[in-house]
């Protein structure tokens, strides 16, 4: 059936308007859903007090400056690969970098109740002193191999055997799969050491960046399930709020050498898109305490130390978490360093030595 030209144009105009209206309504529904279900409670009341800088340097060390420049150049000139190929290259690079580092600890592969892991054992470590280490890498990269230098330092300063776990990563697995692996490893390390079954005398849970997020969430889960609590928790530059509400996410996007290029665009996008992106990629509500430990109950938690860079995007994630935990009766300390990169602990720089010395003092103070 043929329409006169005028009627055809009017019909197409109506269809176009109907399509635009449908898109607009869909956007409004998505925005309302993100605003109501994904945003969570406003935590701006925990922006104060601000921590005093722990790092006392007036300028960054030459070693740190060199490492930061190398990171910046690498991010500015990424390999031509994309998608899964780029992810494989990134994982391989991180693993090779970690494996090439010289460490004093022994490395022993182990199966922790189905979770691949390795013991990292410094010469002074005692089998009944345990530390569960959860690596960072944005939930998509990293492994015990990539983070051996950090795990080895933890073993040395705490005199503990370190169980560094190879939890399941996205996108091959859901975020929940990685969380489950952390929980399984927590239960297992309570009763197992490098030599076999042996109850733990002391236990610390630690992690960096995304691993810091998982460490905090795991400690809260252990409290809720009545398991033996950790003696302390140490979170290095953790993400505590997946709703992307911390002021430093935008404020420090330009000064964060490590995350500014990769994570900055997600934060600068309209929040409705960022929250939906987070929900779809992690398959979980960003405001859930499983993804955002800040959003949960922070009472009755182990003594917790958070360290962060004053130049990084996750700075206020640590500040807000510590302030809220203290307001709810837990003991949390946030220590900050000027100039340094996100998770500078992974590099052989004086600023990392200072940070690990402070971690050692914290663990000794709190009975580990």
Order of alpha helices (4+ residues) and beta strands (2+ residues): alpha-alpha-alpha-beta-beta-beta-alpha-beta-alpha-beta-beta-beta-alpha-beta-alpha-alpha-alpha-beta-alpha-beta-alpha
